[in-house]
Amino acid sequence: MIVGGESLTTTAERLAINVKTVSACRRRILEKMGLASNAPRVQYAIHHRLVD
């Protein structure tokens, strides 16, 4: 959802959770993966065929 370009608000609405929860989860995922910004995250997703 996030890598596909969906906004945090849209993701939160789809999952019926708070936007702050989505933001915190996104931040923790980036930290665990060692990714500092969106560009490496998108490259990772494309490389591992997580997006079309």
ChimeraX commands (.cxc) that place a marker at each C-alpha (Angstrom):
marker #1 position 0.00,0.00,0.00 radius 0.5
marker #1 position 2.61,2.51,1.02 radius 0.5
marker #1 position 5.14,1.53,-1.63 radius 0.5
marker #1 position 2.40,1.59,-4.23 radius 0.5
marker #1 position 2.00,5.32,-3.66 radius 0.5
marker #1 position -1.03,5.22,-1.40 radius 0.5
marker #1 position -1.15,8.02,1.16 radius 0.5
marker #1 position -0.90,7.36,4.87 radius 0.5
marker #1 position -4.47,8.63,5.30 radius 0.5
marker #1 position -5.83,6.28,2.64 radius 0.5
marker #1 position -3.93,3.34,4.12 radius 0.5
marker #1 position -5.26,4.15,7.58 radius 0.5
marker #1 position -8.82,4.36,6.28 radius 0.5
marker #1 position -8.50,1.03,4.43 radius 0.5
marker #1 position -7.16,-0.69,7.55 radius 0.5
marker #1 position -9.50,1.17,9.93 radius 0.5
marker #1 position -6.60,2.40,12.08 radius 0.5
marker #1 position -5.19,5.78,13.04 radius 0.5
marker #1 position -2.89,7.65,10.64 radius 0.5
marker #1 position -0.31,7.93,13.43 radius 0.5
marker #1 position -0.25,4.13,13.70 radius 0.5
marker #1 position 0.44,3.80,9.96 radius 0.5
marker #1 position 3.17,6.43,10.20 radius 0.5
marker #1 position 4.83,4.73,13.18 radius 0.5
marker #1 position 4.72,1.31,11.50 radius 0.5
marker #1 position 6.17,2.76,8.30 radius 0.5
marker #1 position 8.99,4.40,10.25 radius 0.5
marker #1 position 9.80,1.16,12.14 radius 0.5
marker #1 position 9.80,-0.86,8.91 radius 0.5
marker #1 position 12.20,1.61,7.30 radius 0.5
marker #1 position 14.49,1.47,10.35 radius 0.5
marker #1 position 14.54,-2.33,10.41 radius 0.5
marker #1 position 15.28,-2.48,6.69 radius 0.5
marker #1 position 17.99,0.17,6.97 radius 0.5
marker #1 position 16.26,2.45,4.46 radius 0.5
marker #1 position 16.42,6.19,5.03 radius 0.5
marker #1 position 13.95,7.45,2.43 radius 0.5
marker #1 position 11.31,6.52,-0.12 radius 0.5
marker #1 position 13.66,6.02,-3.08 radius 0.5
marker #1 position 15.55,2.99,-1.66 radius 0.5
marker #1 position 12.27,1.57,-0.41 radius 0.5
marker #1 position 10.75,1.71,-3.90 radius 0.5
marker #1 position 13.91,0.21,-5.42 radius 0.5
marker #1 position 13.74,-2.63,-2.88 radius 0.5
marker #1 position 10.08,-3.28,-3.68 radius 0.5
marker #1 position 10.74,-3.36,-7.42 radius 0.5
marker #1 position 13.82,-5.57,-7.05 radius 0.5
marker #1 position 11.89,-8.08,-4.93 radius 0.5
marker #1 position 8.81,-7.86,-7.18 radius 0.5
marker #1 position 6.56,-6.54,-4.41 radius 0.5
marker #1 position 4.88,-4.08,-6.80 radius 0.5
marker #1 position 3.80,-4.23,-10.43 radius 0.5
marker link #1:1,2 radius 0.2
marker link #1:2,3 radius 0.2
marker link #1:3,4 radius 0.2
marker link #1:4,5 radius 0.2
marker link #1:5,6 radius 0.2
marker link #1:6,7 radius 0.2
marker link #1:7,8 radius 0.2
marker link #1:8,9 radius 0.2
marker link #1:9,10 radius 0.2
marker link #1:10,11 radius 0.2
marker link #1:11,12 radius 0.2
marker link #1:12,13 radius 0.2
marker link #1:13,14 radius 0.2
marker link #1:14,15 radius 0.2
marker link #1:15,16 radius 0.2
marker link #1:16,17 radius 0.2
marker link #1:17,18 radius 0.2
marker link #1:18,19 radius 0.2
marker link #1:19,20 radius 0.2
marker link #1:20,21 radius 0.2
marker link #1:21,22 radius 0.2
marker link #1:22,23 radius 0.2
marker link #1:23,24 radius 0.2
marker link #1:24,25 radius 0.2
marker link #1:25,26 radius 0.2
marker link #1:26,27 radius 0.2
marker link #1:27,28 radius 0.2
marker link #1:28,29 radius 0.2
marker link #1:29,30 radius 0.2
marker link #1:30,31 radius 0.2
marker link #1:31,32 radius 0.2
marker link #1:32,33 radius 0.2
marker link #1:33,34 radius 0.2
marker link #1:34,35 radius 0.2
marker link #1:35,36 radius 0.2
marker link #1:36,37 radius 0.2
marker link #1:37,38 radius 0.2
marker link #1:38,39 radius 0.2
marker link #1:39,40 radius 0.2
marker link #1:40,41 radius 0.2
marker link #1:41,42 radius 0.2
marker link #1:42,43 radius 0.2
marker link #1:43,44 radius 0.2
marker link #1:44,45 radius 0.2
marker link #1:45,46 radius 0.2
marker link #1:46,47 radius 0.2
marker link #1:47,48 radius 0.2
marker link #1:48,49 radius 0.2
marker link #1:49,50 radius 0.2
marker link #1:50,51 radius 0.2
marker link #1:51,52 radius 0.2
view
